[in-house]
Amino acid sequence: MNIKYHSIKGEIKSLGLTNKKVADMLGITVQGLDYRINQDLPTIHWAIYGISNYFGDNNGITLNAKISD
């Protein structure tokens, strides 16, 4: 499964959350959150996906599943 966000920071904003609030929920610093977003680490994609499903809907998230033979 491949998860792509149009914008992680945009997703956070659309949920009405701040970077500080998200960082606090994840137990990391705001700088750590920015680092993970900038490094495009898979764990931050999963974390934001979970937060998005918890606080809102996933209209801003595109899920692409690849099935190979």
N, CA, C, O and CB atoms as a CASP TS submission, in Angstrom:
PFRMAT TS
TARGET T0000
AUTHOR 0000-0000-0000
METHOD Language model
MODEL 1
PARENT N/A
ATOM      1  N   MET     1       0.850  -1.178   0.000  1.00  0.00           N
ATOM      2  CA  MET     1       0.000   0.000   0.000  1.00  0.00           C
ATOM      3  C   MET     1       0.886   1.228   0.000  1.00  0.00           C
ATOM      4  O   MET     1       1.837   1.317   0.777  1.00  0.00           O
ATOM      5  CB  MET     1      -0.962   0.005   1.217  1.00  0.00           C
ATOM      6  N   ASN     2       0.585   2.149  -0.847  1.00  0.00           N
ATOM      7  CA  ASN     2       1.342   3.381  -0.978  1.00  0.00           C
ATOM      8  C   ASN     2       0.455   4.539  -0.533  1.00  0.00           C
ATOM      9  O   ASN     2      -0.618   4.751  -1.097  1.00  0.00           O
ATOM     10  CB  ASN     2       1.844   3.583  -2.441  1.00  0.00           C
ATOM     11  N   ILE     3       0.891   5.279   0.462  1.00  0.00           N
ATOM     12  CA  ILE     3       0.106   6.404   0.970  1.00  0.00           C
ATOM     13  C   ILE     3       0.780   7.690   0.535  1.00  0.00           C
ATOM     14  O   ILE     3       1.966   7.893   0.796  1.00  0.00           O
ATOM     15  CB  ILE     3      -0.039   6.347   2.526  1.00  0.00           C
ATOM     16  N   LYS     4       0.029   8.563  -0.129  1.00  0.00           N
ATOM     17  CA  LYS     4       0.571   9.838  -0.585  1.00  0.00           C
ATOM     18  C   LYS     4      -0.311  10.962  -0.049  1.00  0.00           C
ATOM     19  O   LYS     4      -1.538  10.908  -0.133  1.00  0.00           O
ATOM     20  CB  LYS     4       0.659   9.890  -2.145  1.00  0.00           C
ATOM     21  N   TYR     5       0.325  11.949   0.486  1.00  0.00           N
ATOM     22  CA  TYR     5      -0.384  13.127   0.953  1.00  0.00           C
ATOM     23  C   TYR     5      -0.068  14.272   0.006  1.00  0.00           C
ATOM     24  O   TYR     5       1.073  14.445  -0.422  1.00  0.00           O
ATOM     25  CB  TYR     5       0.005  13.483   2.418  1.00  0.00           C
ATOM     26  N   HIS     6      -1.072  15.036  -0.310  1.00  0.00           N
ATOM     27  CA  HIS     6      -0.841  16.220  -1.119  1.00  0.00           C
ATOM     28  C   HIS     6       0.039  17.182  -0.335  1.00  0.00           C
ATOM     29  O   HIS     6       0.919  17.826  -0.906  1.00  0.00           O
ATOM     30  CB  HIS     6      -2.181  16.893  -1.524  1.00  0.00           C
ATOM     31  N   SER     7      -0.189  17.280   0.952  1.00  0.00           N
ATOM     32  CA  SER     7       0.612  18.123   1.831  1.00  0.00           C
ATOM     33  C   SER     7       0.335  17.706   3.268  1.00  0.00           C
ATOM     34  O   SER     7      -0.793  17.824   3.745  1.00  0.00           O
ATOM     35  CB  SER     7       0.297  19.641   1.612  1.00  0.00           C
ATOM     36  N   ILE     8       1.353  17.222   3.954  1.00  0.00           N
ATOM     37  CA  ILE     8       1.156  16.825   5.349  1.00  0.00           C
ATOM     38  C   ILE     8       0.807  18.046   6.189  1.00  0.00           C
ATOM     39  O   ILE     8      -0.102  17.997   7.017  1.00  0.00           O
ATOM     40  CB  ILE     8       2.420  16.127   5.909  1.00  0.00           C
ATOM     41  N   LYS     9       1.531  19.139   5.974  1.00  0.00           N
ATOM     42  CA  LYS     9       1.231  20.353   6.745  1.00  0.00           C
ATOM     43  C   LYS     9      -0.162  20.882   6.409  1.00  0.00           C
ATOM     44  O   LYS     9      -0.856  21.399   7.284  1.00  0.00           O
ATOM     45  CB  LYS     9       2.287  21.440   6.471  1.00  0.00           C
ATOM     46  N   GLY    10      -0.567  20.756   5.159  1.00  0.00           N
ATOM     47  CA  GLY    10      -1.919  21.155   4.772  1.00  0.00           C
ATOM     48  C   GLY    10      -2.967  20.277   5.425  1.00  0.00           C
ATOM     49  O   GLY    10      -4.030  20.757   5.819  1.00  0.00           O
ATOM     50  N   GLU    11      -2.669  18.981   5.541  1.00  0.00           N
ATOM     51  CA  GLU    11      -3.589  18.051   6.202  1.00  0.00           C
ATOM     52  C   GLU    11      -3.749  18.423   7.667  1.00  0.00           C
ATOM     53  O   GLU    11      -4.862  18.429   8.194  1.00  0.00           O
ATOM     54  CB  GLU    11      -3.086  16.598   6.072  1.00  0.00           C
ATOM     55  N   ILE    12      -2.638  18.734   8.325  1.00  0.00           N
ATOM     56  CA  ILE    12      -2.679  19.145   9.739  1.00  0.00           C
ATOM     57  C   ILE    12      -3.538  20.395   9.888  1.00  0.00           C
ATOM     58  O   ILE    12      -4.384  20.476  10.778  1.00  0.00           O
ATOM     59  CB  ILE    12      -1.243  19.405  10.286  1.00  0.00           C
ATOM     60  N   LYS    13      -3.315  21.363   9.013  1.00  0.00           N
ATOM     61  CA  LYS    13      -4.071  22.625   9.070  1.00  0.00           C
ATOM     62  C   LYS    13      -5.557  22.397   8.809  1.00  0.00           C
ATOM     63  O   LYS    13      -6.407  22.994   9.470  1.00  0.00           O
ATOM     64  CB  LYS    13      -3.512  23.630   8.051  1.00  0.00           C
ATOM     65  N   SER    14      -5.870  21.523   7.836  1.00  0.00           N
ATOM     66  CA  SER    14      -7.281  21.286   7.502  1.00  0.00           C
ATOM     67  C   SER    14      -8.031  20.612   8.648  1.00  0.00           C
ATOM     68  O   SER    14      -9.253  20.721   8.741  1.00  0.00           O
ATOM     69  CB  SER    14      -7.387  20.427   6.243  1.00  0.00           C
ATOM     70  N   LEU    15      -7.308  19.923   9.510  1.00  0.00           N
ATOM     71  CA  LEU    15      -7.934  19.292  10.675  1.00  0.00           C
ATOM     72  C   LEU    15      -8.131  20.283  11.818  1.00  0.00           C
ATOM     73  O   LEU    15      -8.730  19.944  12.840  1.00  0.00           O
ATOM     74  CB  LEU    15      -7.091  18.115  11.152  1.00  0.00           C
ATOM     75  N   GLY    16      -7.632  21.502  11.650  1.00  0.00           N
ATOM     76  CA  GLY    16      -7.755  22.506  12.702  1.00  0.00           C
ATOM     77  C   GLY    16      -6.724  22.321  13.808  1.00  0.00           C
ATOM     78  O   GLY    16      -6.901  22.815  14.922  1.00  0.00           O
ATOM     79  N   LEU    17      -5.654  21.609  13.495  1.00  0.00           N
ATOM     80  CA  LEU    17      -4.609  21.357  14.472  1.00  0.00           C
ATOM     81  C   LEU    17      -3.384  22.208  14.154  1.00  0.00           C
ATOM     82  O   LEU    17      -3.212  22.680  13.030  1.00  0.00           O
ATOM     83  CB  LEU    17      -4.239  19.864  14.499  1.00  0.00           C
ATOM     84  N   THR    18      -2.551  22.394  15.149  1.00  0.00           N
ATOM     85  CA  THR    18      -1.286  23.088  14.950  1.00  0.00           C
ATOM     86  C   THR    18      -0.157  22.070  14.964  1.00  0.00           C
ATOM     87  O   THR    18      -0.322  20.950  15.448  1.00  0.00           O
ATOM     88  CB  THR    18      -1.065  24.175  16.037  1.00  0.00           C
ATOM     89  N   ASN    19       0.990  22.469  14.430  1.00  0.00           N
ATOM     90  CA  ASN    19       2.160  21.592  14.482  1.00  0.00           C
ATOM     91  C   ASN    19       2.511  21.249  15.917  1.00  0.00           C
ATOM     92  O   ASN    19       2.930  20.127  16.202  1.00  0.00           O
ATOM     93  CB  ASN    19       3.358  22.247  13.790  1.00  0.00           C
ATOM     94  N   LYS    20       2.346  22.199  16.823  1.00  0.00           N
ATOM     95  CA  LYS    20       2.648  21.976  18.244  1.00  0.00           C
ATOM     96  C   LYS    20       1.730  20.901  18.817  1.00  0.00           C
ATOM     97  O   LYS    20       2.193  20.009  19.527  1.00  0.00           O
ATOM     98  CB  LYS    20       2.501  23.292  19.050  1.00  0.00           C
ATOM     99  N   LYS    21       0.446  20.975  18.519  1.00  0.00           N
ATOM    100  CA  LYS    21      -0.520  19.996  19.023  1.00  0.00           C
ATOM    101  C   LYS    21      -0.200  18.597  18.492  1.00  0.00           C
ATOM    102  O   LYS    21      -0.235  17.622  19.243  1.00  0.00           O
ATOM    103  CB  LYS    21      -1.957  20.401  18.625  1.00  0.00           C
ATOM    104  N   VAL    22       0.112  18.502  17.198  1.00  0.00           N
ATOM    105  CA  VAL    22       0.440  17.206  16.598  1.00  0.00           C
ATOM    106  C   VAL    22       1.731  16.667  17.209  1.00  0.00           C
ATOM    107  O   VAL    22       1.809  15.484  17.542  1.00  0.00           O
ATOM    108  CB  VAL    22       0.579  17.330  15.056  1.00  0.00           C
ATOM    109  N   ALA    23       2.729  17.509  17.356  1.00  0.00           N
ATOM    110  CA  ALA    23       3.991  17.083  17.960  1.00  0.00           C
ATOM    111  C   ALA    23       3.765  16.579  19.381  1.00  0.00           C
ATOM    112  O   ALA    23       4.332  15.560  19.777  1.00  0.00           O
ATOM    113  CB  ALA    23       5.005  18.239  17.961  1.00  0.00           C
ATOM    114  N   ASP    24       2.945  17.282  20.143  1.00  0.00           N
ATOM    115  CA  ASP    24       2.634  16.846  21.508  1.00  0.00           C
ATOM    116  C   ASP    24       1.940  15.484  21.512  1.00  0.00           C
ATOM    117  O   ASP    24       2.255  14.634  22.345  1.00  0.00           O
ATOM    118  CB  ASP    24       1.750  17.887  22.211  1.00  0.00           C
ATOM    119  N   MET    25       1.001  15.270  20.591  1.00  0.00           N
ATOM    120  CA  MET    25       0.303  13.991  20.517  1.00  0.00           C
ATOM    121  C   MET    25       1.253  12.846  20.174  1.00  0.00           C
ATOM    122  O   MET    25       1.080  11.722  20.645  1.00  0.00           O
ATOM    123  CB  MET    25      -0.812  14.065  19.486  1.00  0.00           C
ATOM    124  N   LEU    26       2.254  13.142  19.351  1.00  0.00           N
ATOM    125  CA  LEU    26       3.210  12.119  18.940  1.00  0.00           C
ATOM    126  C   LEU    26       4.377  11.971  19.907  1.00  0.00           C
ATOM    127  O   LEU    26       5.195  11.061  19.773  1.00  0.00           O
ATOM    128  CB  LEU    26       3.734  12.435  17.572  1.00  0.00           C
ATOM    129  N   GLY    27       4.445  12.876  20.884  1.00  0.00           N
ATOM    130  CA  GLY    27       5.518  12.801  21.873  1.00  0.00           C
ATOM    131  C   GLY    27       6.868  13.230  21.329  1.00  0.00           C
ATOM    132  O   GLY    27       7.909  12.737  21.762  1.00  0.00           O
ATOM    133  N   ILE    28       6.842  14.154  20.375  1.00  0.00           N
ATOM    134  CA  ILE    28       8.080  14.662  19.792  1.00  0.00           C
ATOM    135  C   ILE    28       8.043  16.186  19.816  1.00  0.00           C
ATOM    136  O   ILE    28       7.012  16.784  20.125  1.00  0.00           O
ATOM    137  CB  ILE    28       8.278  14.131  18.338  1.00  0.00           C
ATOM    138  N   THR    29       9.165  16.807  19.490  1.00  0.00           N
ATOM    139  CA  THR    29       9.222  18.264  19.430  1.00  0.00           C
ATOM    140  C   THR    29       8.686  18.741  18.076  1.00  0.00           C
ATOM    141  O   THR    29       8.555  17.952  17.140  1.00  0.00           O
ATOM    142  CB  THR    29      10.677  18.771  19.657  1.00  0.00           C
ATOM    143  N   VAL    30       8.384  20.018  17.984  1.00  0.00           N
ATOM    144  CA  VAL    30       7.950  20.591  16.708  1.00  0.00           C
ATOM    145  C   VAL    30       9.079  20.450  15.682  1.00  0.00           C
ATOM    146  O   VAL    30       8.833  20.184  14.505  1.00  0.00           O
ATOM    147  CB  VAL    30       7.540  22.091  16.879  1.00  0.00           C
ATOM    148  N   GLN    31      10.318  20.633  16.145  1.00  0.00           N
ATOM    149  CA  GLN    31      11.460  20.472  15.247  1.00  0.00           C
ATOM    150  C   GLN    31      11.559  19.023  14.764  1.00  0.00           C
ATOM    151  O   GLN    31      11.890  18.774  13.604  1.00  0.00           O
ATOM    152  CB  GLN    31      12.768  20.894  15.953  1.00  0.00           C
ATOM    153  N   GLY    32      11.272  18.068  15.654  1.00  0.00           N
ATOM    154  CA  GLY    32      11.267  16.658  15.271  1.00  0.00           C
ATOM    155  C   GLY    32      10.186  16.356  14.254  1.00  0.00           C
ATOM    156  O   GLY    32      10.394  15.568  13.331  1.00  0.00           O
ATOM    157  N   LEU    33       9.023  16.986  14.422  1.00  0.00           N
ATOM    158  CA  LEU    33       7.928  16.816  13.461  1.00  0.00           C
ATOM    159  C   LEU    33       8.342  17.368  12.102  1.00  0.00           C
ATOM    160  O   LEU    33       8.166  16.707  11.078  1.00  0.00           O
ATOM    161  CB  LEU    33       6.638  17.521  13.960  1.00  0.00           C
ATOM    162  N   ASP    34       8.892  18.579  12.095  1.00  0.00           N
ATOM    163  CA  ASP    34       9.348  19.183  10.838  1.00  0.00           C
ATOM    164  C   ASP    34      10.415  18.324  10.169  1.00  0.00           C
ATOM    165  O   ASP    34      10.405  18.159   8.949  1.00  0.00           O
ATOM    166  CB  ASP    34       9.893  20.595  11.090  1.00  0.00           C
ATOM    167  N   TYR    35      11.330  17.780  10.956  1.00  0.00           N
ATOM    168  CA  TYR    35      12.382  16.912  10.418  1.00  0.00           C
ATOM    169  C   TYR    35      11.771  15.689   9.740  1.00  0.00           C
ATOM    170  O   TYR    35      12.149  15.337   8.623  1.00  0.00           O
ATOM    171  CB  TYR    35      13.351  16.472  11.537  1.00  0.00           C
ATOM    172  N   ARG    36      10.834  15.051  10.416  1.00  0.00           N
ATOM    173  CA  ARG    36      10.214  13.851   9.854  1.00  0.00           C
ATOM    174  C   ARG    36       9.434  14.163   8.576  1.00  0.00           C
ATOM    175  O   ARG    36       9.451  13.382   7.625  1.00  0.00           O
ATOM    176  CB  ARG    36       9.287  13.208  10.884  1.00  0.00           C
ATOM    177  N   ILE    37       8.753  15.309   8.562  1.00  0.00           N
ATOM    178  CA  ILE    37       8.023  15.716   7.357  1.00  0.00           C
ATOM    179  C   ILE    37       9.008  15.989   6.223  1.00  0.00           C
ATOM    180  O   ILE    37       8.805  15.526   5.101  1.00  0.00           O
ATOM    181  CB  ILE    37       7.152  16.973   7.635  1.00  0.00           C
ATOM    182  N   ASN    38      10.065  16.733   6.506  1.00  0.00           N
ATOM    183  CA  ASN    38      11.047  17.076   5.473  1.00  0.00           C
ATOM    184  C   ASN    38      11.800  15.853   4.961  1.00  0.00           C
ATOM    185  O   ASN    38      12.164  15.802   3.787  1.00  0.00           O
ATOM    186  CB  ASN    38      12.035  18.093   6.013  1.00  0.00           C
ATOM    187  N   GLN    39      12.039  14.868   5.827  1.00  0.00           N
ATOM    188  CA  GLN    39      12.732  13.652   5.424  1.00  0.00           C
ATOM    189  C   GLN    39      11.797  12.671   4.735  1.00  0.00           C
ATOM    190  O   GLN    39      12.245  11.668   4.181  1.00  0.00           O
ATOM    191  CB  GLN    39      13.374  12.993   6.625  1.00  0.00           C
ATOM    192  N   ASP    40      10.508  12.954   4.767  1.00  0.00           N
ATOM    193  CA  ASP    40       9.493  12.113   4.126  1.00  0.00           C
ATOM    194  C   ASP    40       9.556  10.683   4.653  1.00  0.00           C
ATOM    195  O   ASP    40       9.482   9.719   3.891  1.00  0.00           O
ATOM    196  CB  ASP    40       9.675  12.119   2.600  1.00  0.00           C
ATOM    197  N   LEU    41       9.695  10.566   5.974  1.00  0.00           N
ATOM    198  CA  LEU    41       9.800   9.263   6.614  1.00  0.00           C
ATOM    199  C   LEU    41       8.445   8.563   6.631  1.00  0.00           C
ATOM    200  O   LEU    41       7.435   9.210   6.909  1.00  0.00           O
ATOM    201  CB  LEU    41      10.345   9.407   8.041  1.00  0.00           C
ATOM    202  N   PRO    42       8.390   7.267   6.344  1.00  0.00           N
ATOM    203  CA  PRO    42       7.108   6.547   6.303  1.00  0.00           C
ATOM    204  C   PRO    42       6.336   6.615   7.616  1.00  0.00           C
ATOM    205  O   PRO    42       5.105   6.649   7.606  1.00  0.00           O
ATOM    206  CB  PRO    42       7.348   5.102   5.944  1.00  0.00           C
ATOM    207  N   THR    43       7.035   6.635   8.737  1.00  0.00           N
ATOM    208  CA  THR    43       6.334   6.649  10.021  1.00  0.00           C
ATOM    209  C   THR    43       5.492   7.901  10.197  1.00  0.00           C
ATOM    210  O   THR    43       4.429   7.843  10.814  1.00  0.00           O
ATOM    211  CB  THR    43       7.326   6.538  11.158  1.00  0.00           C
ATOM    212  N   ILE    44       5.942   9.025   9.672  1.00  0.00           N
ATOM    213  CA  ILE    44       5.157  10.262   9.822  1.00  0.00           C
ATOM    214  C   ILE    44       3.907  10.187   8.947  1.00  0.00           C
ATOM    215  O   ILE    44       2.864  10.727   9.317  1.00  0.00           O
ATOM    216  CB  ILE    44       6.010  11.514   9.445  1.00  0.00           C
ATOM    217  N   HIS    45       3.998   9.527   7.792  1.00  0.00           N
ATOM    218  CA  HIS    45       2.819   9.363   6.940  1.00  0.00           C
ATOM    219  C   HIS    45       1.750   8.542   7.671  1.00  0.00           C
ATOM    220  O   HIS    45       0.572   8.899   7.656  1.00  0.00           O
ATOM    221  CB  HIS    45       3.204   8.681   5.599  1.00  0.00           C
ATOM    222  N   TRP    46       2.162   7.451   8.304  1.00  0.00           N
ATOM    223  CA  TRP    46       1.215   6.619   9.056  1.00  0.00           C
ATOM    224  C   TRP    46       0.643   7.378  10.241  1.00  0.00           C
ATOM    225  O   TRP    46      -0.547   7.265  10.534  1.00  0.00           O
ATOM    226  CB  TRP    46       1.893   5.334   9.539  1.00  0.00           C
ATOM    227  N   ALA    47       1.482   8.152  10.926  1.00  0.00           N
ATOM    228  CA  ALA    47       1.005   8.916  12.084  1.00  0.00           C
ATOM    229  C   ALA    47      -0.037   9.948  11.659  1.00  0.00           C
ATOM    230  O   ALA    47      -1.076  10.080  12.306  1.00  0.00           O
ATOM    231  CB  ALA    47       2.184   9.613  12.795  1.00  0.00           C
ATOM    232  N   ILE    48       0.230  10.674  10.586  1.00  0.00           N
ATOM    233  CA  ILE    48      -0.713  11.690  10.110  1.00  0.00           C
ATOM    234  C   ILE    48      -1.980  11.028   9.580  1.00  0.00           C
ATOM    235  O   ILE    48      -3.075  11.563   9.752  1.00  0.00           O
ATOM    236  CB  ILE    48      -0.067  12.565   9.013  1.00  0.00           C
ATOM    237  N   TYR    49      -1.841   9.877   8.943  1.00  0.00           N
ATOM    238  CA  TYR    49      -3.015   9.133   8.490  1.00  0.00           C
ATOM    239  C   TYR    49      -3.906   8.778   9.680  1.00  0.00           C
ATOM    240  O   TYR    49      -5.124   8.947   9.615  1.00  0.00           O
ATOM    241  CB  TYR    49      -2.589   7.852   7.733  1.00  0.00           C
ATOM    242  N   GLY    50      -3.311   8.294  10.751  1.00  0.00           N
ATOM    243  CA  GLY    50      -4.072   7.956  11.952  1.00  0.00           C
ATOM    244  C   GLY    50      -4.723   9.167  12.580  1.00  0.00           C
ATOM    245  O   GLY    50      -5.891   9.120  12.966  1.00  0.00           O
ATOM    246  N   ILE    51      -3.971  10.257  12.687  1.00  0.00           N
ATOM    247  CA  ILE    51      -4.517  11.485  13.266  1.00  0.00           C
ATOM    248  C   ILE    51      -5.660  12.010  12.404  1.00  0.00           C
ATOM    249  O   ILE    51      -6.677  12.464  12.926  1.00  0.00           O
ATOM    250  CB  ILE    51      -3.414  12.560  13.411  1.00  0.00           C
ATOM    251  N   SER    52      -5.493  11.946  11.091  1.00  0.00           N
ATOM    252  CA  SER    52      -6.533  12.415  10.179  1.00  0.00           C
ATOM    253  C   SER    52      -7.812  11.606  10.342  1.00  0.00           C
ATOM    254  O   SER    52      -8.907  12.168  10.357  1.00  0.00           O
ATOM    255  CB  SER    52      -6.046  12.341   8.734  1.00  0.00           C
ATOM    256  N   ASN    53      -7.679  10.305  10.461  1.00  0.00           N
ATOM    257  CA  ASN    53      -8.860   9.462  10.657  1.00  0.00           C
ATOM    258  C   ASN    53      -9.490   9.684  12.019  1.00  0.00           C
ATOM    259  O   ASN    53     -10.707   9.563  12.158  1.00  0.00           O
ATOM    260  CB  ASN    53      -8.495   7.998  10.493  1.00  0.00           C
ATOM    261  N   TYR    54      -8.704  10.000  13.012  1.00  0.00           N
ATOM    262  CA  TYR    54      -9.218  10.219  14.355  1.00  0.00           C
ATOM    263  C   TYR    54      -9.941  11.562  14.468  1.00  0.00           C
ATOM    264  O   TYR    54     -11.016  11.644  15.062  1.00  0.00           O
ATOM    265  CB  TYR    54      -8.083  10.150  15.366  1.00  0.00           C
ATOM    266  N   PHE    55      -9.344  12.619  13.893  1.00  0.00           N
ATOM    267  CA  PHE    55      -9.888  13.964  14.050  1.00  0.00           C
ATOM    268  C   PHE    55     -10.789  14.421  12.913  1.00  0.00           C
ATOM    269  O   PHE    55     -11.491  15.423  13.059  1.00  0.00           O
ATOM    270  CB  PHE    55      -8.777  14.925  14.192  1.00  0.00           C
ATOM    271  N   GLY    56     -10.792  13.737  11.815  1.00  0.00           N
ATOM    272  CA  GLY    56     -11.595  14.218  10.691  1.00  0.00           C
ATOM    273  C   GLY    56     -11.868  13.103   9.724  1.00  0.00           C
ATOM    274  O   GLY    56     -12.025  11.939  10.094  1.00  0.00           O
ATOM    275  N   ASP    57     -11.918  13.495   8.472  1.00  0.00           N
ATOM    276  CA  ASP    57     -12.116  12.494   7.430  1.00  0.00           C
ATOM    277  C   ASP    57     -10.829  12.390   6.622  1.00  0.00           C
ATOM    278  O   ASP    57      -9.874  13.128   6.861  1.00  0.00           O
ATOM    279  CB  ASP    57     -13.333  12.857   6.513  1.00  0.00           C
ATOM    280  N   ASN    58     -10.812  11.483   5.681  1.00  0.00           N
ATOM    281  CA  ASN    58      -9.609  11.310   4.888  1.00  0.00           C
ATOM    282  C   ASN    58      -9.780  11.805   3.459  1.00  0.00           C
ATOM    283  O   ASN    58      -9.206  11.238   2.529  1.00  0.00           O
ATOM    284  CB  ASN    58      -9.206   9.865   4.882  1.00  0.00           C
ATOM    285  N   ASN    59     -10.568  12.859   3.283  1.00  0.00           N
ATOM    286  CA  ASN    59     -10.791  13.398   1.941  1.00  0.00           C
ATOM    287  C   ASN    59      -9.513  13.950   1.319  1.00  0.00           C
ATOM    288  O   ASN    59      -9.373  13.951   0.096  1.00  0.00           O
ATOM    289  CB  ASN    59     -11.844  14.487   1.989  1.00  0.00           C
ATOM    290  N   GLY    60      -8.579  14.418   2.144  1.00  0.00           N
ATOM    291  CA  GLY    60      -7.338  14.971   1.615  1.00  0.00           C
ATOM    292  C   GLY    60      -6.271  13.929   1.386  1.00  0.00           C
ATOM    293  O   GLY    60      -5.158  14.265   0.984  1.00  0.00           O
ATOM    294  N   ILE    61      -6.587  12.662   1.634  1.00  0.00           N
ATOM    295  CA  ILE    61      -5.603  11.601   1.537  1.00  0.00           C
ATOM    296  C   ILE    61      -5.953  10.695   0.370  1.00  0.00           C
ATOM    297  O   ILE    61      -7.101  10.280   0.214  1.00  0.00           O
ATOM    298  CB  ILE    61      -5.524  10.798   2.848  1.00  0.00           C
ATOM    299  N   THR    62      -4.970  10.400  -0.431  1.00  0.00           N
ATOM    300  CA  THR    62      -5.158   9.486  -1.532  1.00  0.00           C
ATOM    301  C   THR    62      -4.445   8.181  -1.192  1.00  0.00           C
ATOM    302  O   THR    62      -3.245   8.175  -0.916  1.00  0.00           O
ATOM    303  CB  THR    62      -4.631  10.093  -2.864  1.00  0.00           C
ATOM    304  N   LEU    63      -5.178   7.092  -1.213  1.00  0.00           N
ATOM    305  CA  LEU    63      -4.593   5.777  -0.970  1.00  0.00           C
ATOM    306  C   LEU    63      -4.477   5.054  -2.295  1.00  0.00           C
ATOM    307  O   LEU    63      -5.437   4.969  -3.061  1.00  0.00           O
ATOM    308  CB  LEU    63      -5.442   4.952   0.043  1.00  0.00           C
ATOM    309  N   ASN    64      -3.300   4.538  -2.553  1.00  0.00           N
ATOM    310  CA  ASN    64      -3.075   3.775  -3.782  1.00  0.00           C
ATOM    311  C   ASN    64      -2.553   2.410  -3.382  1.00  0.00           C
ATOM    312  O   ASN    64      -1.507   2.304  -2.742  1.00  0.00           O
ATOM    313  CB  ASN    64      -2.074   4.507  -4.750  1.00  0.00           C
ATOM    314  N   ALA    65      -3.262   1.385  -3.749  1.00  0.00           N
ATOM    315  CA  ALA    65      -2.821   0.025  -3.471  1.00  0.00           C
ATOM    316  C   ALA    65      -2.361  -0.613  -4.775  1.00  0.00           C
ATOM    317  O   ALA    65      -3.076  -0.614  -5.777  1.00  0.00           O
ATOM    318  CB  ALA    65      -3.954  -0.811  -2.809  1.00  0.00           C
ATOM    319  N   LYS    66      -1.158  -1.151  -4.734  1.00  0.00           N
ATOM    320  CA  LYS    66      -0.625  -1.825  -5.919  1.00  0.00           C
ATOM    321  C   LYS    66      -0.754  -3.324  -5.687  1.00  0.00           C
ATOM    322  O   LYS    66      -0.330  -3.853  -4.660  1.00  0.00           O
ATOM    323  CB  LYS    66       0.875  -1.413  -6.201  1.00  0.00           C
ATOM    324  N   ILE    67      -1.341  -3.983  -6.651  1.00  0.00           N
ATOM    325  CA  ILE    67      -1.479  -5.433  -6.577  1.00  0.00           C
ATOM    326  C   ILE    67      -0.711  -6.001  -7.772  1.00  0.00           C
ATOM    327  O   ILE    67      -1.004  -5.691  -8.927  1.00  0.00           O
ATOM    328  CB  ILE    67      -3.007  -5.888  -6.584  1.00  0.00           C
ATOM    329  N   SER    68       0.262  -6.827  -7.467  1.00  0.00           N
ATOM    330  CA  SER    68       1.037  -7.432  -8.557  1.00  0.00           C
ATOM    331  C   SER    68       0.718  -8.911  -8.652  1.00  0.00           C
ATOM    332  O   SER    68       0.314  -9.536  -7.672  1.00  0.00           O
ATOM    333  CB  SER    68       2.557  -7.222  -8.344  1.00  0.00           C
ATOM    334  N   ASP    69       0.900  -9.460  -9.828  1.00  0.00           N
ATOM    335  CA  ASP    69       0.636 -10.881 -10.056  1.00  0.00           C
ATOM    336  C   ASP    69       1.720 -11.726  -9.457  1.00  0.00           C
ATOM    337  O   ASP    69       1.670 -12.952  -9.549  1.00  0.00           O
ATOM    338  CB  ASP    69       0.506 -11.180 -11.538  1.00  0.00           C
TER
END
